[in-house]
Amino acid sequence: MTNLLGILVLILLWSNISIAEEYPNSWKLDIHCKQENNEWHEAAFVVNVENSEFSLGPFNRWDNKDYVFKGKIENDKLTITENFTFKDGSRETIKYSGAFTDNKEAVLKGRTYWDPPWKCKGRFFKVDRPPHFTPFKYLSEATEETIIFTSYNPGLPLYIINGSYVNSPVEVSGNLILPKEGDNLPVVVTVHSSGGPSEFTSVTQSWRNDFKNQLLKHNIGIFEVDNFTARGTKNTHTDQGRVSINAGELDALIAYKILDKHPRC
């Protein structure tokens, strides 16, 4: 047993060293911003920093586009500039700055220039291996199926209570992801937030793949419901009234009934 334990420790040490060597200069950028009652969170991985500089993007988010982060390290100080284009064509820049507390982490602060300003804080810290570069074995082997089902558009909770919601049918879709094998599988129904169904594949929300991979590993399926497309919108972050929150809740409840009839669920 002692020899076996020694071999196991050596394997784990070698594995950690291999991972560190594969991505020897990887970092994570984690920023949280607030504006009165509003909040947003940025999280992204930097695979490499060359000549004390790095960049991320461009990528699109919500109705805005061409998000680009550019960072520079000088004398233990870090500055990051975030540029993007609003849907009306105007451009905006946010600047973050901070100092390294050691050679593995810098603490950041920033703010926007419009009124009222967004006030931001965050971290830029060393990681051995960006999680979204980890092979997602169970996700890559999973089966995917698009299911279209009839839901409804209840504007008020009262319409669900009195049953009048059935007068406003709509064909909603969802993406069912199941483990490669198995029947009578439990399924987690997931719905997006006001950012819309693009959140399911967003570059800045790559943590979702790890979440799905872990569920599949334990023989649990995922059903990603698209609450917006059938209702004629991509997102509601500027106007929450475009799609009633009650509609999204009803979608999820009906989805469970639909999945109960699926041959593998």
Sequence and secondary structure as in RCSB ss.txt:
>XXXX:A:sequence
MTNLLGILVLILLWSNISIAEEYPNSWKLDIHCKQENNEWHEAAFVVNVENSEFSLGPFNRWDNKDYVFKGKIEN
DKLTITENFTFKDGSRETIKYSGAFTDNKEAVLKGRTYWDPPWKCKGRFFKVDRPPHFTPFKYLSEATEETIIFT
SYNPGLPLYIINGSYVNSPVEVSGNLILPKEGDNLPVVVTVHSSGGPSEFTSVTQSWRNDFKNQLLKHNIGIFEV
DNFTARGTKNTHTDQGRVSINAGELDALIAYKILDKHPRC
>XXXX:A:secstr
 HHHHHHHHHHHHHHHHHHHHHSTTEEEEEEEEEETTEEEEEEEEE   BTTEEEEEEEEETTEEEEEEEEEEET
TEEEEEEEEE TTS EEEEEEEEEEEETTEEEEEEE SSSS  EEEEEEEEESS GGGS  HHHHH EEEEEEEE
EE  SSHHHHHSSGGGGSEEEEEEEEEE SS SS  EEEEE  TT GGGGG GGGTHHHHHHHHHHHTT EEEEE
ESSGGGT S  SS GGGS HHHHHHHHHHHHHHHTTSTT 
